[in-house]
Amino acid sequence: MTIIETLLTRTTPLTSKEAAEYLGLNERTVRRWLQAGRLKGYRPDGENWRLDPAHVAAYIHECGNW
């Protein structure tokens, strides 16, 4: 199963740490990208980021590096 397929079958949001692992990035970079709007995410508790796995899969697909 590819990374994109794995993400598209996931039913729970990703943490910024999990997203970083899928993207091959540092978690700090993911948080900066979220703040800049480069990735879509939300903060349900006002502090910790959550990302829709489908949005991360779309980002990976658009980049074409995976």
N, C-alpha and C positions, 0 to 999 in steps of 0.2 A: 504494500500500500504506500502511495506517495505521501509526502507531507501535506499536500493540498487535500488529498482524499481523507487523510486522518483528521485534519482540521474541520472539513465539511461534515464529518460524522459526529463530531463532538457536540454535546448538548449543553455544556456549561461554559461560562465565560472563562477567558484566560487571564491569569495575573500578568503583570508586566514581566515578571521573571520567566514565566512559561513562554510568553510571546518572544522574549529575547532568545530563548533556547531554540525555538522554531525558526527564527530569523537569522540565527547565528551572530547575534549582536550582544553587546553588553547591556544589562538591564538599564543602566543609566542613560544609554543612547535611546532606548525605547521610550523611557519617560520624557526625555527631551523632545523626541519626535511627537509624542502625544501632546505635549504642551504647545508645540509649534503647529499642530494640526496635520502633520504629515501622516500620522496614523489616527484612526478613529478609536476613541475609548471614552469611558465615563468613570466617575468616582462615586459609587453608591454610598459610601460612608464619608465622603468629603475628603478622603485622604488617599486611599489605595486605588490604583487604576485597575480597571477591568476592560477587556477587549473582546469583541465578538469574534469567534474563531473564523467565521465567514469573511470578515473584513481583513483579517490577517492572511487568509488564503488568497483573497483577491489581490492584496498587495504583492504577495509572492508571485502570483501569476503575471501581474503587470510588469514586474521587474524582470521576469524571465531568467533569473539566475539559478533557479532550483529545478 
